[in-house]
């Protein structure tokens, strides 16, 4: 099931290279999610959770924001797919992410 939502992205990490002879390339977005209740039934607040989306070239679309990134994170628009995991758990897959147009209106700085 696909759905769109607004979120807060606290950081982005590019990862590219080789491991045991295999190439890898990805971009990880750290987005804020609510803390789930545990077996004791009590929780407060939110945490950042990593979501991979695209290859390492995805990072370049965001690099111009590096000097103006707010300490509290950046408002983003996300599209997720909710799928069944291997152990009957629900898994969220990040399909696309972009800065919220209402928040980011400034053009990329000239290089």
N, C-alpha and C positions, 0 to 999 in steps of 0.2 A: 504494500500500500504506500503510494507516494503522497507526500504532503510538504507544504512550504511553511516556514516559520521564521520569526525574527529571533536573533540570538546575540550574544556578546562574545566576540572572539578576543581572547587575551594574548594570543601569540601564534606565530606561524613558523614552521621549521621545514627547511629544504633538506632532503637527504638523497645523495647520489653517489654511486661508486660501484665497487665490486666486492662480493663476499663469496669465498670458496669458488671462484671462477665464474660466478653468475653476476650479471649487471643488475642493479636496482636503481630506481628513480621514483621518488614520491614527494609529496608535500603534505605535511600534517598541520591541521588547524586545531588549536586548542580552544574549545567553546565551553561556556559556563552552562552547567546543568544543576538541577536541584539534587541535594543529597537524599538518597532513598532511605526509608525507615529500615532499621536493622531488626534482628530477631528480638531485641529488647523493646522495639517499637518507638524509639525516640531518635530524632535527628533535627538539626537546625542548619540552615544555610545552603550554600552552593559550592561546587568545586569545578575545576576545569577538566574537561575530558578530551583526549585526542581523537580526531577523526581524519583519516587519510582521504585525500581528494586530488586526483590527477597525478601527473608526474612532476619532477622537479622544476619543469618550466613554468608550472602554475605559480611558483613563488615570485617570478618576475612581474606578474600582474599586480603584485602587492608591494614590491620593493620601494616604490616611490613614497609609501606611507611611513617608512622607517623613522624619519625624524619627527613626524607629527603624531605618532601613535599615542593615544591617551593611556595613562597609567591604569585607568579603569577598564580598558578594553575598547574595542570598536564595534559599533552596532552593525550587524550583517544580516543579509537575507539568505536563508539556507533552504535547499530542497533535499529532503531525506527520503529514503525508501526503508520501510519497516518490514523486516523479513524474519522468518523463523530460523533460529540458530540450531546447531546440531544437538543441543541438550534441552530442547523445549523452551529455551530462553528467546526473548525477542531481541533482535539486533537492529541497530540503526546504521544505515550506510549513507554517508554524505555524498550526494550526487552532484551538487553545485553549490557555490557560495560566492557572494559578492557583497561589497560594501553597501550599506543601506543608502540609497540615493538622497534621502532627506538629511543624512549626516555628512556625507562626503560630496562636496560640490566643487572643490578646488582641483584644478588640473595638475598633472604631474609636473614637478620642477624640471626646468631645462637642464640638460647635461652638458 
